[in-house]
Amino acid sequence: MIEIGSYEEWNEISKEQPQLLLFVKTDHCSVCEGLYPQVDTLAADYPFPFYRVNVAQVPEMAGQLSLFTAPVVLLYDEGKELARFARFVPMEQLTRRMQELAERGERHD
């Protein structure tokens, strides 16, 4: 996953990438630490990039994206939020939505 270091960087990425996954974590979050490797291993199976941000280091991301807990996994298509999974992420549902996103991308090509 590619680390996002500022809200400005996020704005550029979200404008440039037609589709993406954003993994949001924070410091001292055991759920974040447990979920991250599971989500990260999926990156090789999908054609869109995966990004990660630590909202303890980039707090304006939490406000701008209305994030009230961590972890959060967000899927974006054409700059719009397609799906949001927060705190306890059901991997089966996440992978189903990721597959939908990949199929949307194939239709855009």
N, C-alpha and C positions, 0 to 999 in steps of 0.2 A: 504494500500500500504506500501511496505517496503522501507524505506529511504536509499538511497545510499550516503555514506559520502566521497568517494574518487574515483579517477579514477582506482586505483588498485583494489578496491572492485568491481567496475563495470566489470573489466577484468575477475575476478574470477567468478562472477555471469554469465556473458555471455558465459563462457566456460562450466559451470556446468549445466545451465538450457537449455534444448532442445528448449523450447518455452517460450516467455515472452512478456510482455508489459512494455514499459518504458515511463513514463509521465515526461516531462521536463518542469520545471517552472523557474521563476526568481523572484527576489524581486520587489515589487510595480507593479505587473502585475494584473490588474483587470480581464482580460480575463482568465488568469491562475486560479485565485481564483473562477471564475464562472464555468469554465470547470471541474476543479478537482472533485467536488462532483458527477458530472454526470458520469465521467469515473470510479471513485472509486466504485460507486454502481454496476457497471457491473462485478466487480471482483468475486462476488459470483456465477455468471452464467457461468464462464469459468474455464477450468481445469489447466490453466497455471498461474504463479504468476505475480503480478503487482508490479512494482517498480516505485519509484519517485526520482528525483534528482532536486535540486535547483542549476542551473548553476552559480548563483551569489556566491554560497559557494564552488562549484567545477568547476571553470572556464575551466579547461583543458578538461572537458567533451564536452564543446561547440566546441572547436577546433578539438578534436579527432573525433567527430561525425558530423562535418560540420553543426552545428546548428547556424542559423543566426537570429532567432526570438524565441519567446515563446508565448504560450505554443507549445510544439511539442509532439505528441504521436507516438511512434515507436513500431512496432510489429516485433519480431524476431523469426525465425525458424531455428534451427540447426546453430546458430551463425551468420546467415545472415539476413540483414534487409529485411523484407517482405513488409512492408508498412510504409509510413511516412505521417502524417497529421500535418500541421503547422498552427499556428495562429487561424484561425476560423475553427474548426473541425466539419464537418458534421457528427452528431452522427449516422445517418442511414448508411452512408458509413463505418464508423468505426466499427459498430457492424457487418456489413456484412463481413468485412475483418477479424474480430475477430472470427466469425463463421468458415470462411475458415481455419484459423489457427488451431482452435480446431479440425476440421475435418482432417487436415493433421496429427495432433497428434494422432488421433485414428488410422490412417493408419500405423503410425510408431510402434504402440503397437503390 
